[in-house]
Amino acid sequence: MMVRVFRVAVCGIHSIGALAFISIVSGCVSDSANVRNEITNQPPPLTTEQVALFERRTTREEELLSSEMTAEAAAEIALLHHPAVERALETLGMSGFDRLELAHVINPNFNGGRPPATIDTRIERSLSVNVMTWVIIPALAISGTLEERAARVQAADEIGALLFAARHAWVNAVATRQSQRYFEDVVVATEVGREIMESMLQVGNSSELEMLRAQALYADAVTNLTTMQLAATLARERLVQTLGLWGETAEQVQLPDRLPDLPLAPIPADGLEVRAVAQRFDVHVGRLEGLAGEAGVKARADIRTAWLAYRGAYDLARHSQNAIVPLAERVLEERLKLYNGMLIGVLDLVVDATERINAVTVSLDAQRDFWLAEVDLQRAMSGVGVSALTFQAGAQGGYAPGAAYHVH
């Protein structure tokens, strides 16, 4: 009887009927169970549905990690695994929502369950499109205070921006891995060249200068390899951090040896601005706040800037691939013919080998810059990760590099 009186006092009830007493005591038992969980730092047990959701998500993550990771796989893993996503979903009133549904299904309440008519699959990625159809509706709901609405917009923006951050990190990780593997081959080749020159010097078939140049080329190659090994390690760490992975799961990440080939042709600028104004998230936010014109102007400028960078990066990458590297290879081949005819010395071959290495390095950097520029253009078309969110509450929208998505 004392226990019952205590529970009633906790509930703040002083005079109740028998039926109400039973109801409140029952409710207080549940409350006290939650209090015990909080005191012991034990989370409440998962429901059967929550367990099923978690198992499906884990199965999909294992499937994605079982093969070489693509840029889209990286984005999906970030969506499925990163703890920041759950916090953002809670802000949107979507706590515990099935993230696989976010990734693979169009929201049936958005445009009749169909993707926007303006979508072009050459630049927009279905994963980002699907996710935004789910988060945009609660983000733009007019209910709640100004601060609550701003928080929902911020949360939706962070989820969308995380997908592009993952793609960006993937490009950097694969590009540095590709450069590392190239310089591994360079080191092997220059080491052989150095040993040959040292042997030739001993029998009087080369000069001290030629031997020193061969040694310098090998030393430069080792320096470049060491630099790229560090860069590749750091880029991989940034990738797994952006994905929200750690421990043994992070070790499962398999990266391809090289970036994809350049597309046969770049995406044209025709219609990009119109499509962006029709679909960008920040433009929708601007319309909600009565600032559609300002948001539209910013969107058009963002798209133009992103496309110009994209097109310039494509032209440079294509030029280095089709002109600079083949030219350096031709020069080296011709020099080798002259060397075989004893018309030039080994020193000339060493110089030409250095020029070829530089040409390939420039080409690899240009290829990386193109794929980064394409991700930036994709991001510009979606309108997330920008500072154009217009709430007057002072909320800063957008993805903050190095902050919002790091696991500590």
One Martini backbone bead per residue (centre of mass of N, CA, C, O) as a GRO file, in nm:
protein
  408
    1MET     BB    1   0.055   0.063  -0.018
    2MET     BB    2   0.300   0.253  -0.013
    3VAL     BB    3   0.370   0.229  -0.312
    4ARG     BB    4   0.112   0.346  -0.427
    5VAL     BB    5   0.128   0.618  -0.288
    6PHE     BB    6   0.395   0.702  -0.416
    7ARG     BB    7   0.304   0.695  -0.715
    8VAL     BB    8   0.082   0.903  -0.683
    9ALA     BB    9   0.266   1.131  -0.593
   10VAL     BB   10   0.442   1.139  -0.847
   11CYS     BB   11   0.181   1.208  -1.031
   12GLY     BB   12   0.009   1.430  -0.868
   13ILE     BB   13  -0.211   1.270  -0.692
   14HIS     BB   14  -0.478   1.310  -0.433
   15SER     BB   15  -0.777   1.248  -0.576
   16ILE     BB   16  -0.930   0.934  -0.654
   17GLY     BB   17  -1.060   0.688  -0.816
   18ALA     BB   18  -1.042   0.361  -0.870
   19LEU     BB   19  -1.000   0.366  -1.182
   20ALA     BB   20  -0.790   0.591  -1.193
   21PHE     BB   21  -0.585   0.457  -1.009
   22ILE     BB   22  -0.515   0.217  -1.188
   23SER     BB   23  -0.422   0.379  -1.436
   24ILE     BB   24  -0.192   0.543  -1.300
   25VAL     BB   25  -0.028   0.313  -1.184
   26SER     BB   26   0.033   0.187  -1.458
   27GLY     BB   27   0.180   0.435  -1.577
   28CYS     BB   28   0.399   0.454  -1.352
   29VAL     BB   29   0.532   0.186  -1.407
   30SER     BB   30   0.636   0.268  -1.686
   31ASP     BB   31   0.794   0.516  -1.594
   32SER     BB   32   0.982   0.367  -1.394
   33ALA     BB   33   1.113   0.194  -1.614
   34ASN     BB   34   1.239   0.430  -1.769
   35VAL     BB   35   1.402   0.537  -1.534
   36ARG     BB   36   1.577   0.285  -1.499
   37ASN     BB   37   1.704   0.300  -1.780
   38GLU     BB   38   1.836   0.578  -1.738
   39ILE     BB   39   2.006   0.514  -1.487
   40THR     BB   40   2.148   0.252  -1.645
   41ASN     BB   41   2.187   0.323  -1.957
   42GLN     BB   42   1.936   0.172  -2.086
   43PRO     BB   43   1.782   0.100  -2.352
   44PRO     BB   44   1.512   0.039  -2.492
   45PRO     BB   45   1.363  -0.203  -2.631
   46LEU     BB   46   1.317  -0.343  -2.921
   47THR     BB   47   1.121  -0.386  -3.164
   48THR     BB   48   1.036  -0.594  -3.409
   49GLU     BB   49   1.046  -0.375  -3.630
   50GLN     BB   50   1.326  -0.257  -3.559
   51VAL     BB   51   1.485  -0.515  -3.603
   52ALA     BB   52   1.411  -0.554  -3.901
   53LEU     BB   53   1.527  -0.289  -4.003
   54PHE     BB   54   1.818  -0.338  -3.909
   55GLU     BB   55   1.868  -0.601  -4.067
   56ARG     BB   56   1.821  -0.483  -4.351
   57ARG     BB   57   2.039  -0.270  -4.334
   58THR     BB   58   2.279  -0.458  -4.276
   59THR     BB   59   2.255  -0.628  -4.531
   60ARG     BB   60   2.302  -0.394  -4.729
   61GLU     BB   61   2.578  -0.305  -4.627
   62GLU     BB   62   2.719  -0.578  -4.681
   63GLU     BB   63   2.669  -0.573  -4.983
   64LEU     BB   64   2.826  -0.306  -5.042
   65LEU     BB   65   3.104  -0.417  -4.894
   66SER     BB   66   3.160  -0.684  -5.087
   67SER     BB   67   3.249  -0.463  -5.292
   68GLU     BB   68   3.331  -0.235  -5.492
   69MET     BB   69   3.319   0.099  -5.451
   70THR     BB   70   3.103   0.340  -5.528
   71ALA     BB   71   2.968   0.644  -5.522
   72GLU     BB   72   2.676   0.541  -5.462
   73ALA     BB   73   2.750   0.351  -5.233
   74ALA     BB   74   2.861   0.568  -5.048
   75ALA     BB   75   2.598   0.729  -5.020
   76GLU     BB   76   2.427   0.496  -4.902
   77ILE     BB   77   2.595   0.433  -4.653
   78ALA     BB   78   2.566   0.709  -4.524
   79LEU     BB   79   2.257   0.691  -4.496
   80LEU     BB   80   2.250   0.415  -4.328
   81HIS     BB   81   2.496   0.477  -4.097
   82HIS     BB   82   2.483   0.761  -4.012
   83PRO     BB   83   2.399   0.926  -3.717
   84ALA     BB   84   2.306   1.205  -3.835
   85VAL     BB   85   2.048   1.104  -3.974
   86GLU     BB   86   1.875   1.042  -3.723
   87ARG     BB   87   1.873   1.328  -3.612
   88ALA     BB   88   1.737   1.454  -3.859
   89LEU     BB   89   1.481   1.277  -3.857
   90GLU     BB   90   1.379   1.371  -3.584
   91THR     BB   91   1.337   1.667  -3.670
   92LEU     BB   92   1.128   1.562  -3.906
   93GLY     BB   93   0.951   1.325  -3.776
   94MET     BB   94   1.139   1.036  -3.870
   95SER     BB   95   1.181   0.836  -3.658
   96GLY     BB   96   1.288   0.521  -3.770
   97PHE     BB   97   1.310   0.530  -4.056
   98ASP     BB   98   1.340   0.372  -4.354
   99ARG     BB   99   1.630   0.403  -4.533
  100LEU     BB  100   1.570   0.225  -4.777
  101GLU     BB  101   1.327   0.392  -4.868
  102LEU     BB  102   1.476   0.652  -4.912
  103ALA     BB  103   1.674   0.532  -5.139
  104HIS     BB  104   1.443   0.347  -5.336
  105VAL     BB  105   1.189   0.547  -5.290
  106ILE     BB  106   0.924   0.718  -5.381
  107ASN     BB  107   0.721   0.938  -5.260
  108PRO     BB  108   0.378   0.905  -5.284
  109ASN     BB  109   0.332   1.224  -5.188
  110PHE     BB  110   0.519   1.284  -5.443
  111ASN     BB  111   0.410   1.331  -5.743
  112GLY     BB  112   0.260   1.047  -5.734
  113GLY     BB  113   0.542   0.876  -5.716
  114ARG     BB  114   0.715   1.066  -5.899
  115PRO     BB  115   0.950   1.202  -6.053
  116PRO     BB  116   1.061   1.469  -6.163
  117ALA     BB  117   1.034   1.597  -6.486
  118THR     BB  118   1.339   1.739  -6.477
  119ILE     BB  119   1.493   1.486  -6.477
  120ASP     BB  120   1.843   1.391  -6.538
  121THR     BB  121   2.041   1.103  -6.533
  122ARG     BB  122   2.320   1.235  -6.608
  123ILE     BB  123   2.311   1.402  -6.313
  124GLU     BB  124   2.090   1.281  -6.159
  125ARG     BB  125   2.040   1.094  -5.867
  126SER     BB  126   1.824   0.870  -5.736
  127LEU     BB  127   1.898   0.883  -5.441
  128SER     BB  128   1.860   1.190  -5.403
  129VAL     BB  129   1.573   1.207  -5.508
  130ASN     BB  130   1.437   1.017  -5.309
  131VAL     BB  131   1.514   1.160  -5.047
  132MET     BB  132   1.387   1.443  -5.113
  133THR     BB  133   1.087   1.340  -5.128
  134TRP     BB  134   1.079   1.293  -4.813
  135VAL     BB  135   1.208   1.564  -4.671
  136ILE     BB  136   1.050   1.810  -4.800
  137ILE     BB  137   0.775   1.798  -4.660
  138PRO     BB  138   0.857   1.844  -4.357
  139ALA     BB  139   1.044   2.091  -4.413
  140LEU     BB  140   0.785   2.270  -4.547
  141ALA     BB  141   0.623   2.286  -4.314
  142ILE     BB  142   0.414   2.537  -4.140
  143SER     BB  143   0.456   2.423  -3.880
  144GLY     BB  144   0.539   2.590  -3.617
  145THR     BB  145   0.801   2.751  -3.548
  146LEU     BB  146   1.059   2.915  -3.681
  147GLU     BB  147   1.276   2.735  -3.550
  148GLU     BB  148   1.153   2.461  -3.633
  149ARG     BB  149   1.160   2.509  -3.937
  150ALA     BB  150   1.463   2.561  -3.958
  151ALA     BB  151   1.549   2.282  -3.851
  152ARG     BB  152   1.419   2.117  -4.080
  153VAL     BB  153   1.575   2.236  -4.311
  154GLN     BB  154   1.853   2.166  -4.203
  155ALA     BB  155   1.812   1.858  -4.195
  156ALA     BB  156   1.756   1.813  -4.496
  157ASP     BB  157   2.020   1.939  -4.596
  158GLU     BB  158   2.214   1.739  -4.453
  159ILE     BB  159   2.126   1.482  -4.590
  160GLY     BB  160   2.181   1.568  -4.882
  161ALA     BB  161   2.483   1.661  -4.843
  162LEU     BB  162   2.603   1.388  -4.755
  163LEU     BB  163   2.594   1.248  -5.031
  164PHE     BB  164   2.804   1.445  -5.164
  165ALA     BB  165   3.031   1.403  -4.961
  166ALA     BB  166   3.071   1.104  -5.029
  167ARG     BB  167   3.141   1.137  -5.326
  168HIS     BB  168   3.382   1.321  -5.284
  169ALA     BB  169   3.548   1.126  -5.105
  170TRP     BB  170   3.565   0.902  -5.316
  171VAL     BB  171   3.726   1.046  -5.532
  172ASN     BB  172   3.975   1.108  -5.358
  173ALA     BB  173   4.042   0.814  -5.278
  174VAL     BB  174   4.078   0.698  -5.567
  175ALA     BB  175   4.282   0.901  -5.681
  176THR     BB  176   4.511   0.846  -5.475
  177ARG     BB  177   4.530   0.546  -5.538
  178GLN     BB  178   4.607   0.576  -5.835
  179SER     BB  179   4.867   0.739  -5.787
  180GLN     BB  180   5.008   0.534  -5.612
  181ARG     BB  181   5.020   0.303  -5.822
  182TYR     BB  182   5.188   0.457  -6.027
  183PHE     BB  183   5.439   0.512  -5.835
  184GLU     BB  184   5.508   0.220  -5.796
  185ASP     BB  185   5.595   0.176  -6.091
  186VAL     BB  186   5.805   0.402  -6.105
  187VAL     BB  187   5.998   0.296  -5.890
  188VAL     BB  188   6.070   0.034  -6.030
  189ALA     BB  189   6.179   0.160  -6.293
  190THR     BB  190   6.394   0.359  -6.164
  191GLU     BB  191   6.554   0.143  -6.017
  192VAL     BB  192   6.650  -0.006  -6.264
  193GLY     BB  193   6.787   0.238  -6.395
  194ARG     BB  194   6.990   0.289  -6.171
  195GLU     BB  195   7.134   0.012  -6.179
  196ILE     BB  196   7.227   0.031  -6.470
  197MET     BB  197   7.396   0.290  -6.439
  198GLU     BB  198   7.591   0.177  -6.228
  199SER     BB  199   7.700  -0.049  -6.409
  200MET     BB  200   7.796   0.133  -6.645
  201LEU     BB  201   7.997   0.297  -6.478
  202GLN     BB  202   8.191   0.061  -6.399
  203VAL     BB  203   8.252   0.011  -6.730
  204GLY     BB  204   8.239   0.305  -6.884
  205ASN     BB  205   7.924   0.367  -7.024
  206SER     BB  206   7.904   0.612  -6.819
  207SER     BB  207   7.839   0.887  -6.644
  208GLU     BB  208   7.811   1.056  -6.355
  209LEU     BB  209   7.571   1.231  -6.442
  210GLU     BB  210   7.382   1.002  -6.535
  211MET     BB  211   7.372   0.860  -6.262
  212LEU     BB  212   7.258   1.101  -6.097
  213ARG     BB  213   6.995   1.132  -6.257
  214ALA     BB  214   6.887   0.852  -6.192
  215GLN     BB  215   6.884   0.893  -5.886
  216ALA     BB  216   6.696   1.139  -5.883
  217LEU     BB  217   6.453   1.000  -6.011
  218TYR     BB  218   6.420   0.791  -5.787
  219ALA     BB  219   6.390   0.987  -5.548
  220ASP     BB  220   6.137   1.128  -5.656
  221ALA     BB  221   5.960   0.876  -5.667
  222VAL     BB  222   5.970   0.813  -5.364
  223THR     BB  223   5.851   1.081  -5.271
  224ASN     BB  224   5.583   1.057  -5.425
  225LEU     BB  225   5.492   0.792  -5.300
  226THR     BB  226   5.487   0.883  -5.007
  227THR     BB  227   5.283   1.107  -5.051
  228MET     BB  228   5.054   0.922  -5.171
  229GLN     BB  229   5.023   0.733  -4.932
  230LEU     BB  230   4.927   0.948  -4.736
  231ALA     BB  231   4.691   1.056  -4.905
  232ALA     BB  232   4.539   0.783  -4.924
  233THR     BB  233   4.498   0.738  -4.624
  234LEU     BB  234   4.346   1.002  -4.562
  235ALA     BB  235   4.118   0.969  -4.772
  236ARG     BB  236   4.005   0.711  -4.653
  237GLU     BB  237   3.941   0.824  -4.373
  238ARG     BB  238   3.742   1.040  -4.473
  239LEU     BB  239   3.545   0.846  -4.595
  240VAL     BB  240   3.468   0.668  -4.347
  241GLN     BB  241   3.375   0.915  -4.185
  242THR     BB  242   3.149   1.009  -4.379
  243LEU     BB  243   2.999   0.721  -4.354
  244GLY     BB  244   3.021   0.620  -4.039
  245LEU     BB  245   3.270   0.445  -4.000
  246TRP     BB  246   3.416   0.165  -3.805
  247GLY     BB  247   3.645  -0.047  -3.763
  248GLU     BB  248   3.572  -0.332  -3.926
  249THR     BB  249   3.392  -0.191  -4.132
  250ALA     BB  250   3.611  -0.001  -4.251
  251GLU     BB  251   3.794  -0.244  -4.355
  252GLN     BB  252   3.580  -0.332  -4.592
  253VAL     BB  253   3.669  -0.124  -4.778
  254GLN     BB  254   3.652  -0.113  -5.141
  255LEU     BB  255   3.865   0.010  -5.385
  256PRO     BB  256   3.934   0.114  -5.671
  257ASP     BB  257   4.213   0.175  -5.882
  258ARG     BB  258   4.013   0.368  -6.052
  259LEU     BB  259   3.869   0.584  -6.230
  260PRO     BB  260   3.657   0.662  -6.441
  261ASP     BB  261   3.591   0.728  -6.737
  262LEU     BB  262   3.535   0.950  -6.948
  263PRO     BB  263   3.305   1.092  -7.100
  264LEU     BB  264   3.228   1.147  -7.427
  265ALA     BB  265   3.043   1.383  -7.309
  266PRO     BB  266   2.925   1.660  -7.196
  267ILE     BB  267   2.707   1.838  -7.026
  268PRO     BB  268   2.486   2.050  -7.113
  269ALA     BB  269   2.348   2.375  -7.040
  270ASP     BB  270   2.079   2.319  -7.140
  271GLY     BB  271   1.827   2.385  -6.896
  272LEU     BB  272   1.957   2.396  -6.607
  273GLU     BB  273   1.836   2.652  -6.481
  274VAL     BB  274   1.538   2.577  -6.502
  275ARG     BB  275   1.555   2.313  -6.342
  276ALA     BB  276   1.671   2.430  -6.082
  277VAL     BB  277   1.435   2.625  -6.014
  278ALA     BB  278   1.219   2.384  -6.003
  279GLN     BB  279   1.396   2.177  -5.778
  280ARG     BB  280   1.535   2.323  -5.567
  281PHE     BB  281   1.545   2.341  -5.232
  282ASP     BB  282   1.608   2.648  -5.182
  283VAL     BB  283   1.373   2.748  -5.357
  284HIS     BB  284   1.144   2.632  -5.192
  285VAL     BB  285   1.217   2.792  -4.941
  286GLY     BB  286   1.190   3.073  -5.066
  287ARG     BB  287   0.889   3.052  -5.132
  288LEU     BB  288   0.792   3.011  -4.839
  289GLU     BB  289   0.938   3.307  -4.757
  290GLY     BB  290   0.908   3.515  -5.007
  291LEU     BB  291   1.209   3.451  -5.186
  292ALA     BB  292   1.213   3.352  -5.487
  293GLY     BB  293   1.389   3.552  -5.648
  294GLU     BB  294   1.653   3.527  -5.486
  295ALA     BB  295   1.679   3.219  -5.510
  296GLY     BB  296   1.686   3.209  -5.822
  297VAL     BB  297   1.942   3.375  -5.864
  298LYS     BB  298   2.130   3.190  -5.702
  299ALA     BB  299   2.080   2.935  -5.865
  300ARG     BB  300   2.180   3.031  -6.139
  301ALA     BB  301   2.468   3.103  -6.045
  302ASP     BB  302   2.544   2.824  -5.938
  303ILE     BB  303   2.511   2.671  -6.204
  304ARG     BB  304   2.705   2.828  -6.382
  305THR     BB  305   2.956   2.780  -6.211
  306ALA     BB  306   2.947   2.468  -6.209
  307TRP     BB  307   2.950   2.426  -6.519
  308LEU     BB  308   3.212   2.574  -6.589
  309ALA     BB  309   3.388   2.391  -6.416
  310TYR     BB  310   3.306   2.128  -6.553
  311ARG     BB  311   3.388   2.197  -6.847
  312GLY     BB  312   3.681   2.271  -6.790
  313ALA     BB  313   3.760   1.997  -6.666
  314TYR     BB  314   3.696   1.829  -6.914
  315ASP     BB  315   3.888   1.961  -7.118
  316LEU     BB  316   4.149   1.908  -6.959
  317ALA     BB  317   4.126   1.602  -6.934
  318ARG     BB  318   4.105   1.540  -7.238
  319HIS     BB  319   4.373   1.676  -7.323
  320SER     BB  320   4.567   1.511  -7.143
  321GLN     BB  321   4.475   1.232  -7.259
  322ASN     BB  322   4.498   1.302  -7.588
  323ALA     BB  323   4.788   1.475  -7.579
  324ILE     BB  324   5.006   1.483  -7.353
  325VAL     BB  325   5.064   1.182  -7.304
  326PRO     BB  326   5.111   1.082  -7.599
  327LEU     BB  327   5.343   1.278  -7.656
  328ALA     BB  328   5.539   1.174  -7.438
  329GLU     BB  329   5.548   0.884  -7.550
  330ARG     BB  330   5.658   0.951  -7.831
  331VAL     BB  331   5.920   1.080  -7.742
  332LEU     BB  332   6.030   0.830  -7.597
  333GLU     BB  333   6.030   0.643  -7.842
  334GLU     BB  334   6.223   0.811  -8.019
  335ARG     BB  335   6.457   0.814  -7.819
  336LEU     BB  336   6.498   0.506  -7.817
  337LYS     BB  337   6.585   0.485  -8.111
  338LEU     BB  338   6.834   0.667  -8.081
  339TYR     BB  339   6.972   0.496  -7.867
  340ASN     BB  340   6.993   0.232  -8.037
  341GLY     BB  341   7.169   0.415  -8.250
  342MET     BB  342   7.374   0.589  -8.080
  343LEU     BB  343   7.271   0.917  -8.075
  344ILE     BB  344   7.217   0.887  -7.768
  345GLY     BB  345   7.191   0.902  -7.433
  346VAL     BB  346   7.071   0.816  -7.124
  347LEU     BB  347   7.002   1.103  -7.026
  348ASP     BB  348   6.773   1.153  -7.230
  349LEU     BB  349   6.586   0.931  -7.118
  350VAL     BB  350   6.554   1.047  -6.834
  351VAL     BB  351   6.420   1.313  -6.916
  352ASP     BB  352   6.175   1.185  -7.066
  353ALA     BB  353   6.067   1.027  -6.823
  354THR     BB  354   5.999   1.275  -6.656
  355GLU     BB  355   5.793   1.397  -6.853
  356ARG     BB  356   5.594   1.160  -6.845
  357ILE     BB  357   5.531   1.166  -6.545
  358ASN     BB  358   5.415   1.453  -6.548
  359ALA     BB  359   5.188   1.399  -6.749
  360VAL     BB  360   5.037   1.183  -6.585
  361THR     BB  361   4.988   1.354  -6.335
  362VAL     BB  362   4.815   1.568  -6.474
  363SER     BB  363   4.597   1.371  -6.572
  364LEU     BB  364   4.503   1.266  -6.295
  365ASP     BB  365   4.421   1.541  -6.180
  366ALA     BB  366   4.212   1.607  -6.402
  367GLN     BB  367   4.027   1.367  -6.349
  368ARG     BB  368   3.958   1.436  -6.060
  369ASP     BB  369   3.844   1.725  -6.113
  370PHE     BB  370   3.606   1.636  -6.281
  371TRP     BB  371   3.453   1.454  -6.071
  372LEU     BB  372   3.422   1.682  -5.868
  373ALA     BB  373   3.262   1.871  -6.058
  374GLU     BB  374   3.020   1.681  -6.093
  375VAL     BB  375   2.932   1.679  -5.800
  376ASP     BB  376   2.888   1.986  -5.786
  377LEU     BB  377   2.663   1.984  -6.000
  378GLN     BB  378   2.470   1.801  -5.855
  379ARG     BB  379   2.442   1.982  -5.606
  380ALA     BB  380   2.334   2.231  -5.759
  381MET     BB  381   2.069   2.091  -5.861
  382SER     BB  382   1.956   2.041  -5.557
  383GLY     BB  383   2.021   2.271  -5.328
  384VAL     BB  384   2.245   2.170  -5.134
  385GLY     BB  385   2.490   2.300  -4.933
  386VAL     BB  386   2.388   2.596  -4.886
  387SER     BB  387   2.342   2.960  -4.794
  388ALA     BB  388   2.018   3.005  -4.905
  389LEU     BB  389   1.876   2.988  -4.646
  390THR     BB  390   1.596   3.219  -4.540
  391PHE     BB  391   1.577   3.232  -4.250
  392GLN     BB  392   1.540   3.474  -3.982
  393ALA     BB  393   1.670   3.300  -3.734
  394GLY     BB  394   1.984   3.236  -3.830
  395ALA     BB  395   1.998   2.988  -3.986
  396GLN     BB  396   2.249   2.764  -4.105
  397GLY     BB  397   2.280   2.626  -4.392
  398GLY     BB  398   2.434   2.335  -4.463
  399TYR     BB  399   2.738   2.201  -4.523
  400ALA     BB  400   3.006   2.134  -4.292
  401PRO     BB  401   3.313   2.095  -4.334
  402GLY     BB  402   3.446   1.895  -4.075
  403ALA     BB  403   3.173   1.856  -3.882
  404ALA     BB  404   2.874   1.721  -3.905
  405TYR     BB  405   3.008   1.411  -4.006
  406HIS     BB  406   3.174   1.347  -3.763
  407VAL     BB  407   3.325   1.097  -3.574
  408HIS     BB  408   3.388   1.085  -3.203
   0.00000   0.00000   0.00000
